[in-house]
Each structure stands twice: as C-alpha cells, then as structure tokens.
Amino acid sequence: MKTVCQTLGVARSNIAARATGSPSKARGRPPLPDRELVDDIKAVIADMPTYGYRRVHAILRRNARKQGRSWPNAKRVYRVMKLHNLLLMRHTGAVDDRLHDGQVAVARSNTRWCSDGFEIGCDNKEKVRVACATDKADWGQRHGGERWTIPSRLVRNSAQ
C-alpha cells in the first residue's frame, strides 16, 4: 500500500480512512425544512402570480416582522422557489417570437397620428381617465411648430 500511495502521491491515512468506509463529516448546519416556506410562498404567489423571488421575499419579510418572528434569507427563498418551479421565466433580452402581422387601415398613406392619455386622481379616491387622438399631418407647418396640448376646458368638461 505504501508503494501505491507514493506512486499516486496521496497520504496513506487518507486511503486507509476511505477503505474503512467511514462517512465524511458534513459541514454546516442541516438545511431547514422547506414545507412551511413553500406554503408561505404559494400563499403570496396566489395573490399575484407575477411576483418574482425578490418581491416574494419582501412580502415574507414584512409579514414575519408583523408577526414578530424571523424571516427567511433571500437566497433561501430563491433556492426554494427554483426547486419547486415557482420562479418566473427569465427575461433574456431576446427578440420576441410573436408575429405582429396586423394592419392599420388609414384613408391615405403617410398619415401621422398623435395620441395621449393621462389619469387624474380625485379627492374621493376615484380616478378620471382622459385619452385623445388627433391627426398630426402637417400640424407643425400649419401651427408654427408649437406643441399640441389639451385645452383645460376639455379636461374640466370630461371630469364632470
């Protein structure tokens, strides 16, 4: 055995320990059970399935603080979500493979359009949404290049 260990360049004590079959000592603490965390994650995702692991972790942390208990590590949330296929699809920046083959029908070609939309919050917590569109063909030449704005009377009348 001495000659073989010298040839291989390994210690005899290492080979002897492996020959006896003694299990190696695992380092670190054993992993925490994931069942409770998976249930908590699924409860958060049930409300909004588009939440990623960062937002799920933030919600779990907020809920744990309210209940006065410790919250899970963000890396653990990621690992558990990955293990149980709960992560969102990664955005790779690749070109979308959907076809956009619809056609816009206009009376004549080279027509420019302008549209705008905005939302006004009211005191009673309701929202007024305003949207408008206009034909912008030659608008700059006819009006001296000034920007198109919505008259305030239009906004007041639509809010009533």
Secondary structure, DSSP 8 states (H G I E B T S, - for coil): -HHHHHHHT--HHHHHHHHHT------S------HHHHHHHHHHHHH-TT--HHHHHHHHHHHHHHHTS----HHHHHHHHHHTT-S-------------------SSSS--EEEEEEEEE-TTS-EEEEEEEEE-TTHHHHTTT------HHHHHHHH-
